[in-house]
């Protein structure tokens, strides 16, 4: 009876792992599609207009880094399925690169949030920065990438395993995901270290942006000029989109802390839950970025078939 129960538990574990792999794969595909769409539209506009806006520069860098993260996770899943013979040093290099991509995405997201806040801010203290913001974006991107790589390098020291040399050299080397699962506590510690400051910047800049936009919208409501009604509706729409970003970032980081402290740190499990949560960041963020950008949203509407066209094609097939 004990053996049957053990077999049932093993089958349930395998089914849960397969479901987790499928979920992560779907998240990777969605994230890749939307980030490729963002980068492609911006590059297409650059080809015709020969100029790229400051926000587009940040979006391109963020899209490329998000795709890099998705590619690394996809490579890890392929390595685990194919069972390639990766050395332990190569596995640790993979984990460090994965940590760098997570850190870079977090810092660039913080930079994007700060950029939007400075653009709409009316504070006198930020007037000089606002005036020179366009020329500072390229340097800001470089500084954020350097900072993220430096923090990732020192945080990766938490991933060094004291039992690395005790492994039997006759054993086949584990896949990179198995090494990552074995180092999940250290990896999640490193993830929390490299993302804590960026997420605080993201939340604060999003709150300040929503507050500033909402305050300006309320001033328009109290105004008597009818020509401001369209501008007021546009401001209200921006406030709504920024609220979506704020809710998403707050819920995501709260879930990340819950998974870490209640599952990984306490139960020493939950690797796939943490991986699914981290992999959900890029697709949800990319969808929100497309919906929040008028140019990207317009191109997306042009690419999607209209309900009238769908009904016409359905009627033609019936005929």
N, C-alpha and C positions, 0 to 999 in steps of 0.2 A: 504493500500500500504506500509505503514511504517512497519507493522507487517510482511508482506511477505519479505520485504527487510531484516529485522532483522533475519528471519528464514534462508534466503539464506546466510547471513554472518555467522551465527552459523554453518550451514552445511559446508561452505567453511573452517571455522576454524577447525572443526572436521576432515575434509579430510586432511588438512595440518598437523594436529597433528598425524593422523594415518600414513601419509607418512613419517613424521619425526621419529616416533617410528620404522617403518620398516627399514628406513635407518640406524638408530643407531643400531638396532638388527643385520643387515648385517655387519656393522663395527665391532661389538662385535664378531660375529662368525669368520670373517676373521682374526681378531687380535688373538683370542684364538687359531685357527688352526695353524697359523704361529709361534706364540710364543711357543705353545706346541711342534711344530716340532723342533724349535731351542733348547729348553731344552732337548728334547728326544735324539737328535743326540749327544749333548755334554755329557749327562749322559751315553749313550751307549758307546761312546769313552772312558769315564772314567772307565767303567766296564771292558773293555778289555785292556786298556793301563795303568790303575792304576795311572794316572797322569792327571792333568787338567792345561792347560795353563792359563796365567794371563788374557788374553783377554776373554777366555771361562768363567772364574769366573765372570767377569763383565757381559757377555752376559746372563749367567744363572740368576743372580740376577735381571737384567733388564727384562728378560722374565717373571720371577715369579711376579715381581711388575706390569708389564703390564697386566698379566692375573688377578692379584688382582683387578686392576682398572676395567677391563672388567667385572669381576664377580660382583663388587659393582654396576656398572651401570645396569647389567642384573637383579640384586636383586631389584634395585629401580624400574625398569620397571615392574617386576612381582608384586611388592607391589602395584604399581599404578593400575595395571589391576585387581588384585584380591581384592583390597580394604581391606587389612588387617588392624587391629586396632593397629597402631603403636603409641606409646606415643610421645609427642613432644620432650622429652629428648632423646629418642631413635633416632628420626629423626635428631637431632643436632649431636648426636654421629656418625650417618651414614655420615653426611656431613663432619665432621672433619676427619673421616677415608678416605673419598674420596679425601679430600684435601691433606692428608698425602701421599696417593698413587700417586697423581699428582706430588707433590713436590719431592718424592723419585725417580720417573721416570725421572724427569727433571735433578736432581742432578746426577743420575747415567749415564744419557746420556752425561752430561758435563764431568763426569769422564772418560767415554769411549773416548770422543773426545780428552781430554787431554792426555790420555794414548797413543793413536795413534800418536799424535804429538811428545811426548817425545821419542817414539820408533824410529821415523824416523829423529828426530832432530840431527844435528851435532854441535850444539852450545856447547861450552866448559862449560858454566855455568850450563848446564843440564847433564853434563857427570856423576857426582856422582849419581844423581837421576836415570839416565838411567841404571847405573850399578846395583843399588839396587832396580830397579823397580819391579821385580818379587816378592821380599820379602815384598814390601810395598803395594801390591795390596789389600791384605786382610784387612790391617789396613785402607787403603783408602776407601774401601767399608763401613767399620764400621763407620768411621768418617762422610762420606757423608750421611749415613742413619740417624745418630744421629743429624747432622746439619739440615737435611730436616725435621725431626720430631719436633725439637725445633722451627724452623721457622714456621712450620705449626701450632703448638700450639699457638704461639703468634698471628699469622695471623687470627686464628679462632675467636679471640675476635671481629673481624668485623662482625661475623655472629650472634652475640647476638642480639636478637630482643627486643626492649624496650616495645613492646606490647604483649609479651608472656603471662603475667599474666592477661591481660584484656580479654582473650578469654573466652567465655562462657563454663563452664565445662560440660554443657549438650550437647555441640556440639560433633559430632564424630570427632576424631583426623584425620587430613589430612594425605595423603600418604607422604612418604619421598621426592618424586619428587615434589609434590606440595609445601612442605616446602622449598625445594631447589629453586623452581621457585619464591616463595615469597621472598627469600633472594638472588635473582640472582645478584643484584648490589653488595652486600657485598661479595658474593661468588666469583664473577669475580674480585673484588678488591683483595681478598685474593689470588686468582690464579695468578694474575699479580705480586703480591708481592713475592710469593714463586718461581715463574718461571723466573723472570726478570734477576737475577744474573746468574742462570744456562744457560739461553739462550744466554747471552752475552759471557759466557765462551765457549759455543758450537760454536757460530759464529766465535769468535776469533781463537779458536783452529782449526776449519775447514779451515778458511782462511790461517792460518799459515801453516797447513799441505799441502794444495793445492799449496801454494807458494813454499814450500820447495821441494815437489815432482816435481813440474814443473821445478824448477831451476836445480835439479839434472838430469832431463830428457833432458834439453837443453844442459847440459854439455856432456851427452852421444851423443847427435846429433853432437856436434862439434868434438867429438873424432873420431879417425880413426880406432879403434879396432873393427873388425867385430863381435867378440864374444859378444860385448855389445849390439848388436841389439835386442836380445831376452829380455835382462834385460830392455832395453829402452822401448820396447813394453809393458812389464809388468808394468813399472812405469807409462806409459801413460794411461794404463787401470785403475790403482789405482787412478790417478788424475781424470779421468772421473767419477769414482764411488764417490770419495770425493766431486766432483762438484755437483753430484746429491744430496748428503746429504746436502751440503751447500745451494743449491737452495730450497730444501724441508724445512729446518729449517727456512730460511729467509721468504719464502712465508707463512709458517704456523703462525709464530709469527706476521707477518704483518696483516694477516687476523684476527687473534685474537684481535689485537688492533683495527682494523676497526669495527669488530662486537661489541666490548665493547663501543667505543666512539661514534659510529654512530647509534647504535640500542639500546643497553641496557642503557647506561648512558643518551642518548638523548630522546629516545622514551619509556623507561621503559618497553621494551618488548624484544623479541629475545631469550628467554630461550632455545628453541629447536634448534635454529640456533647455539647458543654457544655450546650446548651439542653435536650436530652433528660434529662441528669443533673439539672439544676436543677428541671425540671418534675416529676421523679419524687419530689421531696421531699414535696410536699403530699399526694398520694394515699397514700403509704406511711405518713406520719405520721398522717394522719386515720384510716386503718385501725387503726393501733396504738392511737390514742386511744380509738376505739370499743371495741376489745377490752379495753383496760385500765380502762375506766370501767364499773362495774356497772350503772348506770342506762342508759347508752347501749347496752351489750351486751344488756341485757334487752329493750329496745325493739326492737333489731335482730332478736333471736330471735323476738319476737312477730310481726314483719313478714314474716319468712321462712317459707315453707310447710314444715311438718314432713314427714319421709319417709313417715309413715303417710298423710298427706293426699295426697301425690303419688301413692303407690301406689293409693289409693282412686280418685283421679280418673283414673288410667291404666286401672284395671280397668273403670271406668264407661264410658270411651270405647271400650274393646274390646267391652263388652257392647252 
